[in-house]
């Protein structure tokens, strides 16, 4: 069966996104996304912030830099070979 790979995270970007290019001319951005949730910690409800490091390439990188004030990001999730988890 064919799968569907899509990720949507709603949160706050931790700092301004800087668009740069590889030596081959491919656009790339790196950003940190903070996603908040309510969770019980030691029996008390608390806000917990999860930080995600995100690297965007090509047209996605250009769009992230252009629309960095928006909080909705949608992209495909790709794992790295050899990463534990």
C-alpha positions, 0 to 999 in steps of 0.5 A: 500500500502506498503511504502519505507523508505530511507534517503540520506543526503550528508554533512559533519560530524561535528567531528570524530565518536567514536564507542562504545558498549552497555553492551549487546555488540551492536555497537552504534555511535552518529554523527552530520551531517552538510548539507548546502543549499542556502536560501534567508535570509532577501532578500539576498542569503546565505549559511545555515547549518542544523545540524542533530543528528544521532544515528546508531546501529549494523552493520550500526554503525560499517560501519559509524565508518569505513568509516567516511570520506565519506559524503554519509550516507544512512539509514532508518529514524525512529521517536520517539514516543511522539516527536512533529514536 
